[in-house]
Amino acid sequence: MGLEEIEQVVQVLRSGWISNGPKTRELESAIADYLGLVKEQVIVVTNCTAALHVSLLSLGITNGDEVLVSDFTFPATGHSVMYCGAVPRFVDIDPASYDIDPSKLEEMINERTKAIIPVHAFGQPAEMDEINRIAEKHGLSVIEDAACAFGAQFRGSMAGTMGDFGCYSFHALKGITCGEGGALVAKDKKMAEKARRLCNYGIEPAWDRHSNVSVPVFQNLGYNYKISDIQSAVVLAQLRKINTFMEKRNLLAKIWSRELAPMVTKGLLREQMSPNYTVHSHQAMVIILNESINRNLIMKTMREKFGIETTLGTYSSHIQPVYGSKDVCPVAKVTSDQSLSLPFYFELNEDTIHYCAASLSESIEIVKRSE
């Protein structure tokens, strides 16, 4: 955060319009320009969970429907399906990319299946060509969970623009942020119009109807998923710096890879694969520890002995009690159990990465000796 964000917020506060209004429309236009879309296709919302929920509703997902979801994801993905009364069916992942394994999709498709939600894990795009091919073959919709992947690319296409809907997050951990917030993009303009109304109680937003004296009529059940112009102002300033952010994150990822290389060679851990036909947005640096290593003890040792905070990568959804799932995703389960998210933020520098990597190596030795 810098002066640009402060100046944008001051503009909003001085304007007198602080709810969802002109600055949000400006942000939607800027996002559309960046993604190569038109502004009518972009809707800024409260968070990525709201974007997922509204996308599913716009596609008519309802009670009894099934949606195929990547198992290795934050539960917001599966929750959004349940919000519609539908059932999330969890699909195992590719161990190299951490993304949904397209080869596992068709065996799970039945007459109740209506959509697929691939998750671009930590900013690494999923294999969208194959996913879209399978979806088209079976008449399914595709919603990209691109929460971590704003700015990522797959074969020259921007992450989030290859399905029927794409959903982004502006949470504090993401590449651009306003603390909380999100956006959805729709392939079809009519579907986007439906989604926009669903985000505002089922009516046209106030800014869009401010010169219209007609009284709104609430014909559909909608939601309050609007974002304020204060938040939009911050994201707008962040978006203007996204190339700088991505260059720095790419550099930090390369430094991390260099420092981790000796441990990779020893078979102690592995990194996320990123094929040369993708652009990784590097929302996080998540490694997978060898199954012989106790991940939780590594986290404890790094915190207590070296003062370094780490966390898990994300969750294996099918084992979470809330879903009552009978799906089996062994790769995602191991990946979740052994995932470790390392320090990764814009102000990080080479010396700190070197210290963190050396501390990780020593922590592994300490844990192995203690067991």
Residue pairs with C-beta under 8 A, 6 or more apart in sequence:
1 234
2 237
4 237
4 240
4 241
5 233
5 234
5 237
5 238
7 237
8 23
8 233
8 234
8 236
8 237
9 230
9 233
9 234
11 23
11 233
12 18
12 23
12 229
12 230
12 232
12 233
13 230
15 22
15 23
15 229
17 23
17 207
17 229
18 228
18 229
18 230
19 206
19 226
19 228
19 229
20 200
20 205
20 206
20 207
20 226
20 227
20 228
20 229
20 232
21 206
21 207
21 229
22 207
22 229
23 229
23 232
23 233
23 236
24 44
24 207
24 226
24 227
24 228
24 229
24 232
25 39
25 207
26 232
26 236
27 44
27 232
27 233
27 235
27 236
27 239
28 39
28 42
28 43
28 44
28 183
29 39
29 42
30 236
30 239
30 240
31 37
31 42
31 44
31 183
31 185
31 239
32 38
32 39
32 41
32 42
32 185
34 158
34 239
34 242
35 42
35 158
35 160
35 161
35 185
36 158
36 161
37 161
37 185
38 189
40 189
40 192
40 193
41 185
41 186
41 187
41 189
41 192
42 183
42 184
42 185
42 192
43 51
43 54
43 183
43 184
43 185
43 186
43 192
43 195
43 196
43 199
44 181
44 182
44 183
44 227
44 232
44 235
45 51
45 54
45 181
45 182
45 183
45 184
45 199
45 225
45 226
45 227
46 180
46 181
46 182
46 225
46 226
46 227
47 169
47 170
47 171
47 180
47 181
47 182
48 76
48 145
48 147
48 167
48 168
48 169
48 171
48 182
49 76
49 79
49 80
49 182
50 182
50 199
50 223
50 225
51 165
51 167
51 168
51 182
51 183
51 184
52 76
52 77
52 80
52 117
52 143
52 145
52 167
52 184
53 80
53 83
53 84
53 223
53 225
54 184
54 195
54 198
54 199
54 223
54 225
55 143
55 164
55 165
55 167
55 184
55 186
55 195
56 67
56 80
56 81
56 83
56 84
56 86
56 115
56 143
57 84
57 195
57 198
58 165
58 186
58 191
58 194
58 195
58 198
59 114
59 115
59 141
59 143
59 164
59 165
59 191
60 114
61 67
61 81
61 84
61 86
61 114
61 115
62 84
62 85
62 86
63 84
63 85
63 86
64 85
64 86
64 87
64 112
65 84
65 85
65 86
65 87
65 112
65 113
65 114
65 115
66 86
66 87
66 88
66 89
66 110
66 112
66 113
66 114
67 81
67 86
67 87
67 88
67 89
67 113
67 114
67 115
67 116
67 117
68 89
68 91
68 100
68 105
68 108
68 109
68 113
68 115
68 116
68 117
68 140
69 77
69 78
69 81
69 88
69 89
69 90
69 91
69 116
69 117
69 119
69 317
70 77
70 90
70 91
70 93
70 99
70 100
70 117
70 118
70 119
70 121
70 126
70 145
70 332
71 90
71 91
71 92
71 93
71 100
71 316
71 317
71 318
71 327
71 329
71 332
72 93
72 98
72 99
72 119
72 121
72 313
72 314
72 315
72 316
72 317
72 329
72 332
72 335
72 336
73 119
73 121
73 145
73 314
73 315
73 317
74 147
74 314
74 315
75 315
75 317
75 320
75 322
76 147
77 88
77 117
77 119
77 145
77 317
78 88
78 90
78 317
78 320
78 322
78 323
79 322
81 87
81 88
81 117
82 88
82 322
82 323
86 114
87 112
88 317
88 323
88 325
89 108
89 113
89 325
89 327
90 317
90 318
90 323
90 325
90 327
90 329
90 332
91 100
91 101
91 104
91 105
91 108
91 327
91 329
92 100
92 101
92 104
92 328
92 329
92 330
92 331
92 332
93 99
93 100
93 101
93 121
93 329
93 331
93 332
93 335
94 100
94 101
94 127
94 331
95 288
95 331
95 335
96 272
96 273
97 121
97 124
97 126
97 127
97 272
97 273
97 274
97 275
98 121
98 122
98 124
98 272
98 286
98 313
98 335
99 118
99 119
99 120
99 121
99 124
99 125
99 126
99 127
100 116
100 118
100 119
100 126
100 131
101 331
102 127
102 130
102 131
102 134
105 116
105 131
105 134
106 134
106 138
108 327
109 134
109 138
109 140
113 138
113 140
114 140
114 141
115 135
115 140
115 141
115 142
115 143
116 131
116 134
116 135
116 140
116 141
116 142
116 143
117 142
117 143
117 144
117 145
118 126
118 128
118 131
118 142
118 144
118 145
118 163
119 126
119 145
119 147
120 126
120 144
120 145
120 146
120 147
120 148
120 149
120 152
120 159
121 148
121 272
121 286
121 314
122 148
122 272
122 282
122 283
122 284
122 286
122 313
123 148
123 149
123 151
123 152
123 159
123 175
123 280
123 281
123 282
123 283
123 284
124 149
124 152
124 272
124 273
124 274
124 278
124 280
125 149
125 152
125 153
125 154
125 159
125 278
125 279
125 280
126 144
126 154
127 154
128 144
128 154
128 155
128 157
128 162
128 163
129 154
129 155
131 142
132 142
132 162
132 163
134 140
135 141
135 142
141 163
141 164
141 165
142 162
142 163
142 164
142 165
143 163
143 164
143 165
143 166
143 167
144 159
144 160
144 162
144 163
144 165
144 166
144 167
145 167
146 152
146 159
146 160
146 166
146 167
146 168
147 167
147 168
147 169
147 171
147 174
147 182
148 169
148 174
148 175
148 281
148 283
148 284
149 159
149 160
149 168
149 281
149 283
150 159
150 160
150 168
150 169
150 174
150 175
150 176
150 242
150 281
151 158
151 159
151 175
151 176
151 242
151 246
151 279
151 281
152 158
152 159
152 278
152 279
152 280
152 281
153 159
153 278
153 279
154 162
154 277
154 278
154 279
155 277
155 278
159 166
159 281
160 166
160 167
160 168
160 185
161 185
161 187
163 187
164 186
164 187
164 188
164 191
165 184
165 185
165 186
165 187
165 191
165 195
166 184
166 185
167 182
167 183
167 184
168 174
168 182
168 183
168 184
168 185
169 181
169 182
170 176
170 177
170 178
170 179
170 180
170 181
170 182
170 183
170 231
170 235
170 238
171 177
171 179
171 180
171 181
171 182
172 179
172 180
173 283
173 284
174 283
175 242
175 245
175 246
175 249
175 281
175 282
175 283
176 235
176 238
176 239
176 241
176 242
176 245
177 234
177 235
177 238
178 231
178 232
178 234
178 235
178 238
179 231
179 234
180 231
181 227
181 231
181 232
181 235
182 227
184 195
185 192
186 192
186 195
196 204
196 205
197 203
197 204
197 220
197 222
198 220
198 222
198 223
198 225
199 222
199 223
199 225
199 226
200 222
200 224
200 225
200 226
201 218
201 222
201 223
201 224
202 218
202 219
202 220
202 221
202 222
203 216
203 217
203 218
203 222
204 212
204 216
205 226
209 216
238 245
245 346
246 281
246 282
248 346
249 281
249 282
249 344
249 346
250 280
250 282
252 282
252 285
252 344
252 348
252 353
253 280
253 282
253 285
253 344
255 350
255 353
256 285
256 342
256 344
256 353
256 357
257 271
259 353
259 354
259 356
259 357
259 358
260 269
260 271
260 287
260 357
260 360
262 361
263 269
263 357
263 360
263 361
263 364
264 270
264 271
267 290
268 289
268 290
268 293
268 361
268 364
269 287
269 288
269 289
269 290
269 293
269 340
270 287
270 288
271 287
271 288
272 280
272 286
272 287
274 280
282 344
284 313
284 341
284 344
285 341
285 342
285 343
285 344
286 313
286 314
286 339
286 340
286 341
286 342
287 339
287 340
287 342
288 313
288 334
288 335
288 338
288 339
288 340
289 295
289 298
289 338
289 339
289 340
289 364
290 338
291 334
291 338
292 368
293 338
293 364
293 367
293 368
294 367
294 371
295 312
295 337
295 338
295 339
295 340
297 367
297 370
298 310
298 340
298 360
298 363
298 364
298 367
299 310
299 311
299 312
299 340
301 363
301 366
301 367
302 308
302 309
302 310
302 359
302 360
302 363
303 309
303 310
305 359
305 363
305 366
306 355
306 359
306 362
306 363
308 343
308 356
308 359
309 343
310 340
310 341
310 342
310 343
311 340
311 341
312 336
312 339
312 340
312 341
313 335
313 336
313 339
313 340
313 341
314 336
314 339
315 336
316 329
316 332
316 333
316 335
316 336
316 337
317 323
317 325
317 332
318 325
318 327
318 328
318 329
318 332
318 333
319 325
319 333
342 356
342 360
343 352
343 353
343 356
